[in-house]
């Protein structure tokens, strides 16, 4: 069981941790490229799943510049990003919460803890989604791309000073790496994760299917 009183700050990823949106994002990466070859799309979706937490900006650039070896791909990248945003923005308003997460967030918020979001999702989009869902007030700051999770976790550290005890709730390798870099404890929420090696990397005592067993 997690000792909530031990920690000063609580950082949450979004997809797969607050919102049950990992499948939505994976499907959107494919749907955002409707005229591309199916075999390349399948390979690209696998790349996305293996690199959870990396921003859409980096991923679409990787697709066009690394997988397709395309020169001058800015127009195609912008079009894919716009397609992706249109699909995801609506879906994020409709998808379910990870079980127990709202109750857990409210519990620690009422204990006057400091809560933050560090996500690979687009920052402005995520802020709007949280406002529309009525949960933005729980979080002191909501950070997302284009800055990566290492940079955004550092922003949280700077806001709170270096002498803090922090805990990071995530479901991807980049979440774990961000927590580890700044000496924070890490809780792996694995119920909807696409990080296939996560259960082998994270100590079993720090692995939870969802938040119902944490509350």
C-alpha positions as CSV (number, residue, x, y, z in Angstrom):
1,X,0.0,0.0,0.0
2,X,1.2,3.5,-0.8
3,X,2.0,5.8,2.1
4,X,0.4,9.0,0.8
5,X,1.7,11.1,3.6
6,X,5.3,10.3,2.5
7,X,5.0,12.5,-0.6
8,X,4.9,16.2,-1.3
9,X,4.1,16.0,-5.0
10,X,2.1,13.6,-7.1
11,X,2.7,13.4,-10.9
12,X,0.3,11.7,-13.2
13,X,0.6,10.7,-16.9
14,X,-2.7,11.0,-18.7
15,X,-3.2,8.2,-21.3
16,X,-3.7,4.9,-19.5
17,X,-3.3,6.5,-16.1
18,X,-6.1,9.1,-15.8
19,X,-8.0,8.4,-19.1
20,X,-8.5,5.0,-20.7
21,X,-7.3,6.5,-24.0
22,X,-4.3,4.3,-25.1
23,X,-6.3,2.4,-27.8
24,X,-7.9,5.7,-28.9
25,X,-4.4,7.1,-29.6
26,X,-3.1,4.0,-31.3
27,X,-6.1,3.9,-33.6
28,X,-5.7,7.6,-34.3
29,X,-2.1,7.2,-35.5
30,X,-3.4,4.9,-38.2
31,X,-6.5,6.9,-39.1
32,X,-4.5,10.1,-39.4
33,X,-2.6,8.6,-42.4
34,X,-5.5,7.3,-44.6
35,X,-3.6,7.2,-47.9
36,X,-0.4,5.6,-46.6
37,X,0.5,1.9,-47.3
38,X,-1.1,-0.5,-44.8
39,X,2.1,-2.4,-44.2
40,X,3.9,0.9,-43.2
41,X,1.0,1.9,-41.1
42,X,1.0,-1.3,-39.2
43,X,4.8,-0.9,-38.6
44,X,4.2,2.7,-37.5
45,X,1.5,1.8,-34.9
46,X,3.9,-0.8,-33.4
47,X,6.6,1.9,-33.2
48,X,4.1,4.1,-31.4
49,X,3.2,1.4,-28.9
50,X,6.8,0.7,-28.2
51,X,7.5,4.4,-27.6
52,X,4.7,5.4,-25.4
53,X,5.0,8.9,-24.0
54,X,6.8,10.4,-26.9
55,X,4.9,13.2,-28.5
56,X,2.9,12.9,-31.7
57,X,5.2,15.6,-33.3
58,X,8.2,13.3,-32.9
59,X,6.3,10.2,-34.1
60,X,4.9,11.6,-37.3
61,X,8.3,13.1,-38.1
62,X,9.8,9.7,-37.6
63,X,7.2,8.2,-39.9
64,X,7.9,10.5,-42.8
65,X,11.6,11.1,-42.4
66,X,12.9,7.8,-41.0
67,X,10.4,5.2,-42.2
68,X,9.6,6.7,-45.6
69,X,12.9,8.6,-46.0
70,X,10.9,11.5,-47.4
71,X,12.6,14.9,-47.9
72,X,10.6,18.1,-47.3
73,X,7.8,16.4,-45.4
74,X,6.6,19.4,-43.4
75,X,3.2,19.6,-45.3
76,X,2.5,15.9,-44.8
77,X,3.5,16.1,-41.1
78,X,1.2,19.1,-40.5
79,X,-1.7,17.3,-42.3
80,X,-1.2,14.2,-40.2
81,X,-1.1,16.2,-37.0
82,X,-4.3,18.0,-37.9
83,X,-6.0,14.7,-38.7
84,X,-4.8,13.2,-35.4
85,X,-5.9,16.2,-33.4
86,X,-9.4,16.1,-34.8
87,X,-9.8,12.4,-34.0
88,X,-8.3,12.6,-30.5
89,X,-9.8,15.8,-29.2
90,X,-13.3,14.4,-29.5
91,X,-12.4,11.0,-28.3
92,X,-10.7,12.3,-25.1
93,X,-13.9,13.9,-24.0
94,X,-15.8,10.6,-24.3
95,X,-13.4,7.9,-23.1
96,X,-13.7,6.4,-19.6
97,X,-11.5,7.2,-16.6
98,X,-9.1,4.5,-15.4
99,X,-11.0,2.8,-12.5
100,X,-10.6,4.6,-9.2
101,X,-8.4,7.4,-10.5
102,X,-10.9,10.2,-9.9
103,X,-11.5,9.1,-6.3
104,X,-7.8,8.8,-5.7
105,X,-7.1,12.3,-7.2
106,X,-9.8,13.8,-5.1
107,X,-8.6,12.1,-2.0
108,X,-5.0,13.5,-2.2
109,X,-6.2,16.9,-3.4
110,X,-8.3,17.1,-0.2
111,X,-5.1,16.4,1.7
112,X,-3.6,19.6,0.2
113,X,-1.1,17.7,-1.8
114,X,0.4,19.2,-5.0
115,X,-0.8,17.4,-8.1
116,X,0.7,17.7,-11.6
117,X,0.1,16.1,-15.0
118,X,3.1,15.3,-17.2
119,X,1.9,13.8,-20.5
120,X,3.1,13.2,-24.0
121,X,-0.2,14.6,-25.2
122,X,-0.4,18.1,-26.7
123,X,-0.4,20.5,-23.8
124,X,-3.0,23.0,-25.0
125,X,-5.3,20.2,-26.1
126,X,-5.0,18.4,-22.8
127,X,-5.7,21.5,-20.8
128,X,-8.9,22.1,-22.8
129,X,-10.0,18.4,-22.4
130,X,-9.4,18.6,-18.6
131,X,-11.4,21.8,-18.4
132,X,-14.3,20.4,-20.3
133,X,-14.2,17.2,-18.2
134,X,-14.2,19.4,-15.0
135,X,-10.9,18.0,-13.5
136,X,-8.4,20.7,-14.4
137,X,-8.8,22.3,-10.9
138,X,-7.2,19.3,-9.2
139,X,-3.8,20.0,-10.9
140,X,-1.4,22.8,-10.2
141,X,0.1,22.5,-13.7
142,X,-0.7,20.4,-16.7
143,X,2.3,19.8,-18.9
144,X,2.5,18.1,-22.3
145,X,4.1,18.2,-25.7
146,X,5.9,19.6,-27.6
147,X,8.3,19.5,-24.6
148,X,9.1,15.9,-23.7
149,X,8.5,14.3,-20.3
150,X,12.0,14.7,-19.0
151,X,11.8,18.4,-19.6
152,X,8.3,18.7,-18.1
153,X,9.2,16.6,-15.0
154,X,12.1,19.0,-14.5
155,X,9.6,21.9,-14.6
156,X,7.7,20.3,-11.7
157,X,10.9,19.8,-9.8
158,X,11.9,23.5,-10.3
159,X,8.5,24.6,-9.1
160,X,8.8,22.6,-5.9
161,X,12.5,23.0,-5.1
162,X,15.0,20.1,-5.0
163,X,14.2,18.9,-1.5
164,X,11.0,17.1,-2.2
165,X,9.5,13.6,-2.1
166,X,7.7,12.9,-5.3
167,X,5.8,10.0,-6.8
168,X,5.0,9.5,-10.5
169,X,2.1,7.4,-11.7
170,X,2.7,6.2,-15.2
171,X,2.2,3.4,-17.7
172,X,5.2,3.8,-20.1
173,X,9.0,3.5,-20.2
174,X,9.3,7.3,-20.6
175,X,7.3,7.8,-17.4
176,X,9.6,5.5,-15.6
177,X,12.7,7.1,-17.0
178,X,11.4,10.6,-16.1
179,X,10.7,9.5,-12.5
180,X,14.1,7.7,-12.1
181,X,16.1,10.7,-13.5
182,X,14.8,12.9,-10.7
183,X,14.9,10.3,-7.9
184,X,11.1,10.0,-7.7
185,X,9.2,6.8,-6.7
186,X,7.4,5.2,-9.6
187,X,4.0,3.4,-9.7
188,X,3.3,1.4,-12.8
189,X,-0.4,1.4,-13.7
190,X,-0.5,-1.6,-16.0
191,X,-4.2,-2.2,-16.7
192,X,-4.3,-0.5,-20.1
193,X,-0.6,-0.2,-20.7
194,X,1.1,-0.8,-24.1
195,X,4.6,-1.1,-22.5
196,X,5.0,-4.8,-22.9
197,X,8.2,-5.1,-20.8
198,X,6.9,-3.0,-17.9
199,X,6.0,-5.9,-15.6
200,X,9.6,-7.2,-16.0
201,X,11.2,-3.9,-15.3
202,X,9.1,-2.6,-12.4
203,X,9.2,-4.3,-9.0
204,X,5.9,-6.1,-8.4
205,X,5.1,-4.1,-5.2
206,X,5.0,-1.0,-7.4
207,X,2.6,-2.4,-10.0
208,X,-1.2,-1.8,-9.9
209,X,-3.8,-2.7,-12.4
210,X,-5.8,0.5,-11.6
211,X,-6.4,2.9,-8.7
212,X,-9.1,0.8,-7.0
213,X,-6.5,-1.1,-5.1
214,X,-4.6,2.0,-4.1
215,X,-7.4,4.1,-2.6
